[in-house]
């Protein structure tokens, strides 16, 4: 195998798959990426057996000097490419003794390889399943508005991913870590005949967020019993480069997501409207003097005013008063400040609406202008 390619072109393809590669893995070959060179295309595959990314691009005439395939260390190849000058031309060759020689200008690098035939791939041949059509912009928005509420490490492994629910013409993303819940939905079309759910792992969500653009380019998600597949076309950055087609495959989490509808409070009789930016900045200031471990902040709701208060074992205290729209009885609640701030960070409107029932009951948080986003935060036990 031998290939001559511009540094930017090779690095561009590599950058779309290297996120799936683990630095340390029980299988040494999974620290590598698989390179496949044909007369007119270059395909690079990265995988950790859970998430698999396959990026393909067309080659200029004469770029392929010898077809073939191999696997090379992913991070080393990326670091070498990044270290070369911007306009560098790379000559990449696999020798008869299965060594990878990379030359560029006066530089020469020799990398060990492993056989391409041994590279494990996800079985996507039988990937027939429910097809969901949605735009890149909307799918990216679903993940961005909900990803923060996924559990990081939890014995309830099904909470460490994002639930995708297809219900008629709605595609819904739901996340929860047991202390808060995030829900965002959008219009989509599918061939599903009944409500369908799939739990996408945390790493897959992060990679999809990175790959998706804010364009209204249509996508088709194929959701099977065990796998989710989608192909994403990434336009070239300039005229000298070709478009890249990324085939994204991920295993789904095998588990039963809790009934999130039961968690969403209904019929709250205490409604508060707070200016978004003022609330966020005040909460950030007051939280500075909260307990470093618990991050607790007291919210004391009074007619037309809100007092934020925090203290810590060092006897520090912060108090701040805000003008709000509230006509109910006095109510004091305590929250993890970061949980509220995470919600405020994904709300875009001028105001925030909080709907409450009792001091020890969960609170519904929404942007009044965005009814397709719903957030639930549990108060702290005082």
C-alpha positions in Angstrom: 0.0 0.0 0.0 1.3 3.5 -0.9 -0.4 6.8 -0.8 0.6 10.4 -1.4 -1.7 12.9 0.2 -1.7 16.5 1.5 -1.3 16.7 5.3 -4.6 18.7 5.7 -6.6 16.0 3.7 -5.3 13.1 5.7 -5.7 14.9 9.1 -9.2 16.0 8.1 -10.3 12.4 7.6 -8.4 11.1 10.7 -10.0 13.7 13.0 -13.5 12.4 12.3 -12.7 8.9 13.5 -10.0 9.2 16.1 -12.5 10.1 18.8 -13.7 6.5 18.8 -10.3 5.1 19.6 -9.3 4.4 23.2 -5.7 5.2 24.2 -5.6 2.0 26.2 -7.6 -1.1 25.3 -7.4 -4.7 26.2 -7.1 -5.4 22.5 -4.0 -3.7 21.2 -5.4 -3.4 17.7 -8.1 -1.1 18.9 -5.5 1.5 19.6 -5.0 1.6 15.9 -7.1 2.9 13.0 -7.7 0.9 9.9 -6.5 2.4 6.6 -8.0 1.2 3.3 -6.7 2.7 0.0 -8.3 2.0 -3.4 -7.6 3.7 -6.7 -9.9 6.6 -6.0 -10.7 6.6 -2.3 -9.3 6.6 1.3 -11.3 5.0 4.1 -10.2 5.2 7.8 -12.0 3.3 10.5 -11.8 3.8 14.3 -13.6 1.7 16.9 -13.7 0.7 20.6 -16.2 -2.1 19.9 -19.0 0.2 21.2 -18.7 3.1 18.9 -17.4 2.7 15.3 -16.6 5.6 12.9 -15.8 5.0 9.3 -14.7 8.1 7.3 -14.3 8.0 3.5 -13.1 10.6 1.0 -12.2 10.5 -2.7 -8.5 10.8 -3.7 -7.0 13.0 -6.4 -5.8 11.4 -9.6 -2.4 9.8 -9.0 -2.6 9.9 -5.1 -2.9 6.1 -4.9 0.3 4.5 -5.9 -0.6 1.1 -4.6 -3.9 -0.2 -3.2 -4.0 -2.0 0.1 -5.0 -1.9 3.8 -3.4 -1.9 7.2 -3.8 -0.6 10.7 -1.5 1.9 12.4 -1.4 3.6 15.8 -4.1 6.2 15.8 -2.7 8.8 18.2 0.8 8.6 16.9 -0.3 9.1 13.3 -2.5 12.1 14.4 0.4 13.7 16.4 2.8 13.2 13.5 0.5 14.8 11.0 -0.2 17.8 13.3 3.5 18.4 13.8 4.2 18.7 10.0 4.1 22.1 8.2 0.8 23.3 6.9 1.5 22.7 3.2 3.3 19.4 3.8 2.8 16.4 1.4 2.8 13.0 3.0 4.1 9.9 1.4 2.7 6.9 3.3 3.9 3.4 2.4 3.5 -0.1 3.9 6.6 -2.2 3.2 6.9 -5.9 2.6 7.8 -6.5 6.2 4.5 -4.7 7.3 6.2 -1.5 8.5 4.5 1.8 7.9 7.0 4.5 6.6 5.7 8.0 6.5 7.9 10.6 4.7 7.4 14.3 4.4 10.1 16.8 3.4 13.2 15.9 5.5 11.2 13.9 8.0 10.9 10.1 8.1 8.8 8.1 10.6 8.5 4.3 10.9 5.5 2.9 12.7 4.5 -0.6 13.6 1.4 -2.1 12.0 -1.1 -4.9 12.7 -3.0 -6.9 10.1 -6.2 -5.2 8.8 -7.9 -8.5 8.7 -7.7 -8.7 12.5 -9.4 -5.4 13.0 -12.8 -6.1 14.7 -15.9 -4.4 13.2 -19.4 -4.0 14.4 -21.8 -6.3 12.5 -23.9 -3.7 10.6 -24.9 -6.1 7.8 -28.2 -6.8 9.5 -28.8 -3.2 10.5 -32.4 -3.1 9.3 -34.6 -1.3 11.8 -36.7 1.8 12.3 -35.8 4.6 10.1 -36.1 8.2 11.4 -35.6 11.2 9.3 -34.5 14.4 11.0 -32.2 17.4 10.1 -28.7 17.6 11.5 -29.5 20.9 13.2 -32.5 19.4 15.1 -30.7 16.2 16.1 -27.7 18.2 17.4 -30.1 20.5 19.3 -31.7 17.5 21.0 -28.4 16.2 22.3 -27.1 19.7 23.3 -30.2 20.5 25.3 -30.2 17.2 27.3 -26.7 15.7 27.4 -25.8 17.4 30.7 -28.3 15.4 32.7 -26.8 11.9 31.8 -25.4 10.0 34.8 -21.6 9.7 34.7 -21.1 6.6 36.7 -24.1 4.7 38.0 -24.9 1.1 38.7 -28.1 1.9 36.8 -26.2 1.7 33.5 -29.2 2.7 31.5 -29.0 6.2 33.0 -25.5 6.7 31.5 -27.0 7.3 28.1 -29.7 9.3 26.2 -33.1 7.9 25.6 -34.3 8.5 22.0 -38.0 7.9 21.8 -39.9 7.9 18.5 -43.6 8.6 18.9 -45.6 9.2 15.7 -44.0 12.4 14.2 -42.0 13.3 17.3 -38.4 12.4 18.1 -37.7 12.9 21.8 -34.4 12.9 23.8 -34.6 12.3 27.5 -31.8 12.1 30.1 -31.8 11.7 33.9 -29.3 11.0 36.7 -31.9 10.5 39.4 -31.5 14.1 40.6 -32.7 16.0 37.5 -34.3 15.3 34.2 -34.0 16.9 30.8 -36.3 16.4 27.8 -36.3 18.0 24.4 -38.3 17.0 21.3 -38.6 17.9 17.7 -40.6 17.0 14.6 -39.4 13.9 12.7 -40.8 11.3 10.3 -40.3 7.6 10.7 -41.7 4.2 9.6 -42.3 3.2 13.2 -45.8 1.8 13.8 -45.7 2.1 17.6 -43.7 4.0 20.2 -40.0 2.9 20.0 -37.2 3.6 22.5 -33.4 3.3 22.2 -30.7 4.3 24.7 -27.6 5.8 23.1 -24.4 5.6 25.2 -22.7 8.7 26.5 -19.6 8.4 24.2 -21.8 8.0 21.2 -23.8 11.1 22.1 -20.6 13.1 22.4 -19.3 11.9 19.1 -22.6 12.7 17.3 -22.6 16.2 18.8 -19.1 16.7 17.4 -20.0 15.4 13.9 -23.3 17.1 13.4 -23.5 20.5 12.0 -26.1 23.3 12.4 -27.2 23.0 8.8 -30.7 21.8 7.8 -29.1 18.8 6.0 -31.5 15.8 6.3 -30.3 12.6 8.1 -31.7 9.1 8.4 -31.2 7.3 11.6 -31.5 3.5 11.4 -32.4 2.1 14.9 -32.2 -1.6 15.3 -32.5 -3.8 18.4 -28.8 -3.5 19.2 -27.3 -0.9 16.9 -27.9 2.7 15.7 -26.5 3.7 12.3 -26.4 7.0 10.5 -24.4 8.4 7.6 -23.3 12.1 7.8 -21.8 14.0 4.8 -19.3 16.6 5.9 -18.6 19.3 3.2 -15.0 20.1 2.3 -13.4 23.0 4.0 -11.9 24.3 0.8 -11.8 23.6 -3.0 -8.6 21.5 -2.7 -10.3 18.9 -0.4 -13.1 16.5 -1.1 -16.3 15.9 0.9 -16.1 13.3 3.7 -18.8 10.7 4.3 -18.8 9.4 7.9 -20.7 6.2 8.7 -21.5 6.2 12.4 -22.4 3.0 14.2 -23.0 2.5 17.9 -24.2 -0.3 20.1 -27.3 0.6 22.1 -27.5 0.2 25.9 -29.5 -2.9 26.7 -31.8 -1.8 29.5 -35.2 -0.4 30.5 -35.2 3.4 30.8 -37.5 4.6 33.7 -40.9 6.0 32.9 -39.9 9.6 32.7 -43.5 10.8 32.4 -44.1 9.9 36.0 -41.2 12.1 37.1 -42.4 15.3 35.3 -44.5 17.2 37.9 -48.0 18.3 36.7 -50.4 20.9 38.1 -47.9 23.0 40.1 -49.9 25.9 41.6 -46.9 28.2 42.3 -45.5 29.8 39.2 -42.5 32.0 39.1 -41.1 34.0 36.2 -37.4 35.2 36.6 -35.2 37.1 34.1 -32.8 34.5 32.7 -29.5 36.4 32.7 -30.1 38.1 36.1 -30.9 34.8 37.7 -27.9 33.0 36.2 -25.4 35.6 37.2 -26.8 35.9 40.7 -26.8 32.2 41.2 -23.2 32.0 40.0 -22.2 34.7 42.5 -24.0 33.3 45.5 -22.7 29.7 44.8 -19.1 30.9 45.3 -19.7 30.7 49.0 -21.7 27.5 49.0 -20.4 24.2 50.5 -17.8 23.0 48.0 -19.1 19.4 48.2 -22.9 19.9 48.3 -23.1 23.2 46.3 -26.3 23.9 48.1 -28.1 27.3 47.6 -31.3 28.3 49.3 -34.0 30.0 47.2 -36.5 31.9 49.3 -39.6 32.8 47.2 -41.7 35.8 48.4 -44.3 37.8 46.5 -42.4 39.7 43.8 -39.0 38.9 45.2 -36.5 36.0 45.4 -33.7 35.8 47.9 -30.7 33.6 47.1 -28.6 32.5 50.1 -25.6 30.3 50.5 -23.2 29.4 53.4 -20.4 27.0 54.2 -18.7 25.4 57.2 -16.1 28.2 57.2 -18.9 30.6 58.3 -19.0 32.4 54.9 -22.3 33.6 53.7 -23.7 35.2 50.5 -27.2 36.8 50.1 -28.7 38.4 47.0 -32.2 39.6 46.3 -34.0 39.6 42.9 -37.2 41.1 41.6 -39.4 38.3 40.2 -43.0 37.8 39.0 -44.6 35.7 41.8 -47.9 36.1 43.7 -47.9 32.9 45.8 -47.1 32.2 49.5 -43.6 32.3 50.9 -41.7 29.2 50.0 -38.0 28.2 50.7 -36.2 25.5 48.8 -32.6 24.3 48.6 -31.0 23.2 45.3 -27.6 22.0 44.1 -26.6 25.3 42.4 -24.9 23.5 39.5 -28.1 21.6 38.7 -30.0 24.9 38.2 -27.0 26.5 36.3 -26.9 23.5 33.9 -30.5 24.1 33.0 -30.0 27.9 32.6 -27.0 27.2 30.3 -29.2 25.4 27.8 -32.2 27.8 27.9 -32.0 30.6 25.4 -35.0 32.8 26.2 -35.2 36.1 28.2 -37.2 34.5 31.0 -37.2 31.3 33.1 -40.5 29.9 34.4 -40.4 27.7 37.5 -43.5 25.7 38.5 -43.6 24.4 42.1 -46.0 22.6 44.5 -44.3 22.0 47.8 -40.8 22.7 49.3 -39.8 19.1 49.1 -41.2 18.3 45.7 -39.4 18.5 42.3 -39.6 21.7 40.3 -40.5 22.1 36.6 -38.2 24.6 34.8 -38.9 25.9 31.3 -38.4 28.7 28.9 -42.0 30.1 28.4 -41.3 30.4 24.7 -39.9 26.9 24.2 -42.5 24.4 25.2 -40.5 21.5 23.5 -37.9 21.7 26.3 -38.7 20.4 29.8 -36.4 20.3 32.8 -37.1 18.8 36.2 -34.8 19.5 39.3 -35.1 17.8 42.6 -34.6 19.9 45.7 -32.0 19.0 48.3 -33.1 17.5 51.6 -32.4 20.1 54.3 
